Amino acid sequence: MGITPQQFAQLQQKLSGKGRPAKASAELPPNTLPVYRRVLGVDPSLRGTGFGVIELGKPHPTGVTSGTIKCPPAWQRSRCLGHIAATLREVIRVQQPEVCAIEGLFHAKNLRTALIMGEARGAALAVIAEAGLPIFEMAPRKVKLAIVGFGGAQKIAVAKMVQRLLALTDLPAPDAADALALALAFAQERSRVGLASPNQL
């Protein structure tokens, strides 16, 4: 029995595997985003960098640790930057977070203030990157909107909502509360299917 040139070409495709339907897309999990268990939040500032680590789980996330890296006004900037780096390095070593959410850049009216804040942020970013953590930045208004429901919320409102969401016994200090809020807002965004993930640095 003879075959047509078209049938011969189809037979060659089947033998080479080219005619088989691709299964790669069907085999991929529906959500390919990495799943993180521990999130580090960092709110950088030269004199008071806030940090907080949360652990994600059901029925709700829990607070692991938080605090403020304080640098007295008498300290030179270089000493402050070294202290920020050393403290964050130790927090990462002990708590073993898997990802970091850091406050995004903001527009400051005073150029000197913006530069100093940038230095503190750079010191924090260098240590976090050194540890190999993925880093995502979130705008302050977006964090407040996610946690309090209002982008212009005051620090005390953020702290009270963080205390409630994490079932903390004590109200966290303002800078530490902001860092915990960053971690919580990041976790919220990652859990919402179809929404864009925060900007990764």
Steps between C-alpha positions, in 0.01 A plus 500: 500500500645838397501819709485861393792743556287676766443173691874423479584842653250442783654158567847658526368758748351230722821296499711805592259605776425837339141411440423435867312768692714695745442396860736742669237766567257244642764363735587840653337571834221760483700742719868512413586772755736381774332437834670677790456402864699774677495862387737775614369856489743793511416869544838673450605819675839624614401553865224238534481213252204277575507126437248223548473131414164324462421135441216420263252232595139425580278633642712817488865614482696530820769743610843343548707802599515876448697800616664828417868548418565823687797727433553798734524849343864523617602209276655577163312374195764239424461348847122492459525324164734240646265442794199458269688248287635300794163481675307393192766241422450349846118509469521312170746248643284421802150521355569357151241698297444388142405833340514870581248782452658845528346845486520651152659834417303811582521861384664719765490878481844523660774355277735441794231299681437292190871425462538395864192278480643352181824416679313315777291316243814408306668359811195284569465386138866397480470271803170349383639438151816355652281241678345403167143603586261613226419867567170668419422868553162644592386861508405634845148602389439157352602333827270726706215437259549123529525497880273784615288563191616861468818610321550802726465314830702617800773286655290424809219363282748275317647378829157416646394308189830308491449411868152370416599306187790327674321464836788672680479557874669840484472783250814493281722807483424725199797404279471131588126516429569648155741215426247238610237677288729470197533125557124459543414709193746300291343173616152634417595599147671168428191310611266681259484307176511711186650812658844622407773412746686782679801637313805277545838669528 
